[in-house]
Amino acid sequence: MTLFHIGLIINPLAGLGGPAGFKGSDGMAQTAMAQGFEAKSALRTKTALEVLLPLRERVHFVAFPGAMGEDLLREMGFNYEIVGTLTSAVTSAADTRQAVHLLQDAGVALILFAGGDGTARDVCEAVRPDQPVLGIPAGVKIQSGVYAISPRAAGELTARLIQGGLVRLASGEVRDIDESALREGRVTARWYGELTVPEEGGFVQHVKQGGMESEELVLNDLADWLRDSWEEGVRYVFGPGSTLHGLAENLGLQTTLLGVDVIENGLVIATDVNEHQLYELVDGRPARLLVTAIGGQGHIIGRGNQQISPRVLRAIGLENIRVIATKRKLATLEGRPLLVDSGDVSLDDSFPDVARVWAGYKEELLYPVSK
């Protein structure tokens, strides 16, 4: 059974300034604790993680020591590993930023972080643009659009992702109020950046009678997105299948239905290539691989596309794989993960826990991958 790797960061000081009437915790957490107020961030994180207890055997957490994650995970009985060290007994923004770096290096599929807008700023400063994150609201100020509406909602969305439900990627703004000005009665908020966050990804686009999307319209939308994002001098490898064949038709390209084809600068440069030909075309050249899932089964590598061999995958780079699948096709999997079976176990183990699936015009979904 493939484990789903989740990063966890708890800001133990988040929310302390609220009960104390400080309008926030930035620079005031120690004062609030001295006055007898207790932080609730661990308790709110526990509420989120309780939703994941039935999935405990499928989840592996990566966390920071002590109150930043380790203590709660031990208490709740989750599988986990610890990275990094705390700089002092009192946690800081530097600890949060270090944790983000280390969790990303560990290859987690999602980073859950508990805090407020100050914590979101620290995460935003350290996170890579393509790393999905989700905030568990635990701070005084929640202006940023990167938090779930409640701790339980954060847990439910994470569970949905683990179970193969449709989860869309969106961009959430990180905003923070100037607490010093707020204490003086002035409300001023600044924009600090954006984070990639998951949100529920049900059937909301191109709805026909019956509530399902139109395959033809979605393929047309996907063709528009690909046309808008062509990179000069990059070789695009189209795997077999009706989805990619239909995508090519919408681009005005003639490709094979069951073969592997290569496109460069908007032109088909090779059709129905074998493994040797494909390797020669991509070795040492910038390339992108487009594959789709076999409907009802979920294989993206290793079934019907053996031309895309382990050495071809390594030459292209796993980070350059794009999974193309409509939400209707994903729904036929009924929550089962996408499957990888390249014939090279070490390579298969290198695939991420989730794939970023192109499902509509500038619409990406996160979907679990099993090796």
N, C-alpha and C positions, 0 to 999 in steps of 0.2 A: 504494500500500500504506500503510495506516494504521500509524503507529509507536506502540508502547506506551511511555508515559513512566513511568520509575521514578526515584524519588529515592534517593540513596545518601549515607549518613553513616558514616564510619569514625572511631571513637575511637582514635587512634593509641597512646594510653597504656593502653588496656584490657588486662588480663591480666598486666601487668608485675609486679604484686605477688605473683603465684602462685609462679613459680619462685624468687623471692627469699625465700619463706616468710613474707610479710607478711600472709597471710590476706585479701588484697584490695589494690587499687591506690589507693584514695582517699587522697590526701595523701602517698602513698609512691612514686609513679611516678618522681619525680626521683631519689630515693635508690636505687631499683632500677637505674635507668640508670647511675648513678654507680658501681654495683657491677658493671657489665658485662652486665646482663641486657637482652635485646632483646624488643621487643613483637612479638607474633604476630598482632595483629588484622588487618593487611593480608593476611597469608598465609591466614588463615581466611576472610576475605572473598573472596580469589581462588578458594578451593575452592568457594565458593558460586557465584560468577560463571562458573566454568568450565562449569557445567551449561548456562548461557545462551549459550555461544559458538555452537552451531549455529543459534540464533535471533538472532544478532547484527544481521542486517539488519532485524529487526522491533522492535528495542529502541532507545530513546533515553534516556540517563541524564541526570539533572540532579544536580549534585553541588557540594560545597564545594571550595575550592582545596587544593592540596598533598596532604599525607598524609591528609586527611579524605575523599579520594575521587578527586581529579583524577589523582594520580600513578598509581594502580592502573588506572584506566580507560584512560589513555594507553598504559600498558604492554600491556594486553590487547587494544587495538585496537577498543574499543567507540565508538559514536557518543555524544557527550556535550556538554553545555554547563555552564559554571561560573557559579555565583551567589555573591554575598557576598565578604567578605574576612576573612582571619584577623586576630585582634586582636594576636597576638604569635607568635613562633617556636614557643612551647609552647602547644598547644591547650588549651582549657578548656571547662567546662560551658557557659559563655556562648556559645562557638562552636557547640556542639551545639544549643542552644536557638535561636540565630539561624538556623542551617541549617534546622531544622524549619519555622520561620516562612516562610523564603524558598522552600523546596521546596513547601510547601502553596500559596503564592501562585502558583507556576509551574504548578499544576494537575496534579501527578503522580498517577498512579493508585494507587501503592503507594510507601511509604518503607521501604527496607531500611536497617537500622542495625546496625553491628557494635560490640559492647561487652559490658558486664555489667550488673548491677542498677543501678549508679550512672548508666550511660548511659540505661537505661530510665526512670529517674526524671527525667532531664533532658528526654527526649522527651515523657514524660507531662505535664510542666509546660507545654510549649509547643504540644502538638498539639491540633487540633480534635477534638471527639468522634467525628465521622464519617469521619475520615481513616484508611484502613487502613495499618497498619504491620506490619513483621515483623522480629524480631531475629535476627541471625546471632550465635550464641554465641561470644564471644571474651574474656569476662571471667573473673575468679577465682570470683565468686559468681554463680550463675544460679538464684535463687529465684523470679524472676518468670515468670509463665505467658505471656510474650509472645515467647519465643524458640522457634525451631525446635529439634528434638532434636539437630541437627548442622548445620554449615555446608552440607553437601551437601543435606540435607533442605530447607534454606531455598531453595537454588537450584532444587531439583526442584518445590517448591510454586509458586515464581514462574513457572517454565516451564509448569507445568500451567495457571496462570491465563492466560498469554500465548496458549497453544494452545487455549483454550476448554474446558478441563476443568472439572468442577464443583468450585468452591471456595466453601466456606461462610464467612460472617463470624461471628466469636465475640468474646466479651469476655474479655480476659486481664488478670489481676491484676499490678500492679507492686508488688513487695515488695523490701525491702533490709535486710540485716543491718547492725547497728551495728558497724563494723569496730574501733572503739576498744575496745568491750566484748568483741568476739571475741578480740582480742589479749590480753585479760585473762582469757580462758577462759569468758566469758559469751556465750551465744547469744541475742540479742534481735533480732527482725525486726519491721518496721513495714510497714503497708499504705499505699501512696502514691496509689493510684488504679487506673484500668483503661484499657486501650487496645483499640481495635478491631483484631483480628488475623484473617488468613485461616487456614483449615484445610481439609483435604481434605473435599469435600462429596459423597461417593458416596451410593448409595441405602441409607439407613439407617432411613427412617421409613415406616410403614405397608407393611411388606413382605408380599406375597402369594406364592403359589407362582410360581416363576420369578424371584424376586428383584426384581420391579418394584413401584413404589408404586401405590396405588389412587388414580385420578384423583378419584373421588367423595369419598373421605375427605380428600384434600388440599384440595379446594375447600371442604369444610366447615370444615377447620382455618383456611384463609385467611379465610373469612367471619367466624369467631370473632375472628381477629386484627384485622380491619378494624372489626368491631363494637366491640371493646375500645378502638379508637384513633380513633373518630369525633371530629372537632373541630366544636364548635358554630359555626354561621355560616360554615363553609367549604363551598364547592361542589365536589363530587366529580364529575369527568367520567369516565364509563365509555366506553372505546372499544369498537369492535365485536369480535365473535369469541365462540366457544363458551366459552372460559375465563372471560371476564368476564361473559357471560350466565349461566353456571352459578354464578359467584360471587354475582351479584345474586339468583338464585333461592334460594341458601342464606341470604341476608339477608332473604328474604321480599319482594323487590322485583320488579316487573314491568318489565323493560327489553327493548329490541329486540335481536335476534340480530346484525343486520348494521348497525345504526345507532349513533349516538353519543347518550348519555343523560346527564342531569345530576341528581345527588342532593344534597339539602341537609337537614341535621338528620334523616337517616334516611328522607326521603321523596323520591320521584321528582318533580322539579319541571318537567322537560322531557324529551321523548322524540324520538328520531330527528331531531335538530336539524341544520340546515345550517350552513355556515361563518359566515354573517352572524349567525344566531341564537346560535351558540356564543360568538362574540366578544362580543356584547352581554351574555351571561350571566357572562362571566369578567373582562371588562375592568374593572379597578379593584376587583375583589373577591378575597378570599383563595380560592384554588382548588388542587385536587390533580388531576392527570391520571393515570388508570390505563389502561395499554395492555398488550397481550400480544404475543408474537412469533408470526408466521405459521409454523405448523409446517412443518419441512423447509426453509424459506427464511430466516427470521430477521428479517424486517422488523418494526420496531416503530413506525416513522413513515414514511408515504408510500405505503403499499399498503393500499387498502381503508379508509383513515381520513383521506382528504384534507380532510375537514371540520376536522381538526386542523391548521390552516394555520400558516405561520411567525408571523403576527401573533398567533394564538391561543397558540402556544407561548411567545412572548415575554411575553404578558399573564399567562400562568400561571407562567412561570419554569421553566427547565430543572431547577432544584433541587427542584421540586415534582412531578416525574414519578416514578411508581412503575410498574416493570415487574412484571407478574404472570405467572408461568410455572411450571408444575410441572417437576420434574427430568426426567420422562419427555419432556415437550415439548422441553426443552433438549437432551436426548440425541439427538433426531431431527436436530439440526443437525450432529452428528458433529464438533464442535469448531469449526465455522464461526462467525464473530462475529454478534452482533445487528447489524442494518443500519438506518441512518437516511438518508432521502432526502426531505427536506421541500420541496425545490425552491429552497431558499435556501442556497447553499454556505457563506456566512459563518456562518449559524446552525448548519448541520450540523457545521462545524469546531469550534463551541463546545461540542458534546456531550463529556462525559468519555470517557476511554479505556475505562472499565468502567462497567457499569450495576449497580446494586444491585437484585437480583431477589428479590421475595417468592416463596418456594417452599414454604412451610409455616408452621405457627403459630410466629411469632417466629423464623423461619428465613430469613435472607437469604443469597443467593449473590452472588458477584462474577462477572460474565461480560463478556468483551470486546465492545466496540462499534466498528464500522467505519462511516466516513462516505463 
